[in-house]
Amino acid sequence: MPDLTDNSVIVIDHAQAAYLATKHLIEAGCKKIAHVTTHVNHSIYAEKYAGYKKALLESDKKLKEELLIFEDLSSIESGKNVAAHILKMNKRPDGLFFENDSSAAGCIASLKKQGSIFRRI
């Protein structure tokens, strides 16, 4: 690792961030929180998944495979794909944890357009 003593460095604890976001949703009353992600085999996404999973398990919630939604997440359009997936689910989530803002925005806009009602937490 290079010597960074004379440099400013910002390090993000992705696992802790995901844990806190998921815990916030749980504390707000969400019971079925979907995790919208891409490949969990990449380190950042694996860390976020670990934080999501930790928050669920600490709150005695089961990790449900149907609440893991995999998508490209490269654009607003990918968020629209997630919304289409959610609308087809028999038991829809009441909370969403997204990997990025652009896909979350696309999903929310699409769900609103389809008449889905959700509360902002």
Phi, psi and omega in degrees: 000138181291154177287120183246019184299329181260017182237153172270135182227136174247126180240131180254130175270091185297322180296315180293320179298315179293321178300311182296320179296315180293318178299322177300316179297319179297313181294336177277358175105003179290135181253328182236096184257118178274143175251114181260116188218178172248223186288114180285000177274353172277142190303313182298315181290325176295320178296316179296319178298320179298319178294317176301311182298316180300315180297318179296311184294323177295334181262016180059032175259143179279144174278114184250126183300327181291347178265005172262115183247118182259129181209162180299319177062026182269354186200174174299323179301323179295327176295325176295324176296321177296317179300317178299320178297314181298318181295338178272350183288139177293315178243102185282150177290154175252005176211145181231130173244111183260153176283332181211161186287322184295318179289326176297317179298317178297320180294312181299315179300317181292318179296319178298317180299326180277359177090009178289137180254131176213157180260150179267130182250000000 
